[in-house]
Amino acid sequence: MVLAKQVPDTRNVGKDAMTAEGTVNRAALPAIFNPEDLNALEQALRLKDQIPGTTVTVLTMGPFRAAEIIRESLYRGADGGYVLSDRAFAGSDTLATSYALSCAIRKMKNIDLIVCGRQAIDGDTAQVGSQVAEKLGMNQITYAEEIISLKKNIIRVKRRVEKGVEVLEGPLPMLVTVNSSAASCRPRNAKLLMKYKYARIPNELQASNEDYTTLCNSRDFLQIGEWSVNDIECDPAELGLSGSPTKVKKIENVIFQAKESKTFTTSDEDIEGLIQELISNHTIG
Amino acid sequence: MNNLFVYCEIEDGIISDVSLELLTKGRSLANQLKCQLEAVVIGHNLSGIENVVFPYGVDVLHIADDARLAPFTTLPHCSILIKLFQEEKPQIALMGATSVGRDLGPRISSALHSGLTADCTSLEIGSHEDKKAGIVYENLLYQIRPAFGGNIVATIINPDCRPQMATVREGVMKKEIVDINYKGRVNQLEISNYVTDADFTISVIERHMEKSKINIKSAPILVSGGYGVGSKENFKLLFDLAAVIGGEVGASRAAVDAGFCEHERQVGQTGITVRPKLYIACGISGQIQHIAGMQDSAIIISINNDPAAPINTIADYVIKGDIETVIPKMIKYYKQNSK
């Protein structure tokens, strides 16, 4: 099982990422496959290549357009996937998100290994993976750079942490979170791209102008699973805003400066003034 | 009961800086809240560790000492903290935003159903009014952190769940000894009450701490040097500044060709394209090949003694002067003005 998230591409934040009013210009940020989740997918696909009989299923939670994540995974070699989508999940913090994901994973039998990215670039919290592991009662190995081997139910993982590397070994079931220092994901495979181009979730078929319904219904592999809150066994109070212990009290925009440059001398006043300005607009500190 | 807890990371008998910084912050928050500061150290051969911890103003130090607890593995450390927090009911629990704290924190928050905010850049105490419910909460922990790729700064609170948990990166808070003679109480934990054999299923096969790979692409702040830096020695100034403000060091092709630093750090068309939140160009004239690799940076500062350097035309701030003068001043005033 691979957990993946569709995120706004916050890495490519240029000067047009903020509107004149100082709000985030979402239109300037395309939705992408969270980069470390791609690293995670690659680790899972490598196990599939090595161990016959391995099935790689991808689970994502988000709006219907997150089905793109499943398609991108299918193009690279995943066997199938599910989109967990419901308004009831809106406003979830990491704890409520991990609860929903863990309920969905419980629905699937025979999950021995969960691989996911260490963190998503829109939040950078690195919490959901470990929280899912805890909720499922699984052990965890975080900050993985490489799954070295998986033999007789024992997984061996190389971890990259701040000051070095560690090799850990433990029995399945296990959840592994993968760093960006891991191998990049393989590109889309042309044959798989042709095969899965029209893979859709039911909701997309309803919304779409072009009618792929007949096509998708005639071919099982084109049907991407779509689950709502009614499809998983869960306590609705634990979802969304009500299931989230953390609340956002206040949001301040980081205001980008005008493009005309300010010139400073090397005097103490000038440099202190510059540093104070950078700290006050949250550029540093 | 209801005190402020700090989990202290330990490696080879040395408590990490980030933990000492959190103890210092924790002490000042505990003073505001009029509660005690408690610390937890989990590891092996910890005798005498209290002498290191108490001077930071720690009132109670919980020690879990066992050969199986070092090096760090997730489950035993988790089990100890979860059980200890259930017993002691801290109102706040802080840990480093390190590979250890970010491994433990989420599991503990999940097990205790409490809110955790990662990578806080500031922690304050304040009140919150829930107008809908008509409740005013006093003495909440404001967990302040950048989000959305650093484009917004959010203040997060946990009104109802305890402990209020937060992680903070190394270098964000200052560490300061409160009183070298400060004396607290040691609480030795009976390990068998806290862990089971099932917690020890992961074995550490190999462990060596080596230099990590240079990664300038994902650094939010880049201090970059050009030929104008002048020498390899002067490049050390850039590393000093980067370390203080939490950035990485980059370089122009001219600086790499001159042997001032490694090729992995080269920014530009033939190097790496970067888009950091802040790009500080030190002694870089701004050849088009270099500009192509960094012009999308959100804010650009140029430090250059040539006012006609092309890079100045795309910079948001220009400092006219030598890096030997400017960088030490920037470090000095950053340290004075940051929280």
Interface residues (C-beta under 8 A of the other chain):
Chain A: P8 T10 R11 N12 V13 G14 K15 A17 M18 V24 D93 T94 L95 S98 I121 D122 G123 D124 T125 A126 Q127 V128 G129 S130 Q131 A133 E134 K135 N139 Q140 I141 T142 Y143 R156 R159 R160 V161 E162 K163 G164 V165 E166 V167 L168 E169 G170 P171 S180 S181 S244 P245 T246 K247 V248 K249 K250 I251 E252 N253 V254 F256 Q257 A258 K259 S261 K262 T263 F264 T265 T266 D268 D270 I271 E272 L274 I275 Q276 L278 I279 H282 T283 I284 G285
Chain B: P71 T73 T74 L75 T98 S99 V100 R102 D103 G105 P106 R107 S109 S110 A111 H113 S114 G115 L116 T117 A118 D119 T121 H128 Y142 Q143 P146 A147 F148 G149 G150 N151 I152 V153 A154 T155 I156 I157 N158 P159 D160 C161 T201 I202 S203 V204 I205 E206 R207 H208 M209 E210 S212 K213 N215 S218 I221 I245 G246 R275 K277 L278 D296 A298 I299 I301 S302 N312 T313 A315 D316 Y317 V318 I319 K320 G321 D322 T325 V326 K329 M330 Y333 Y334 Q336 N337 S338 K339
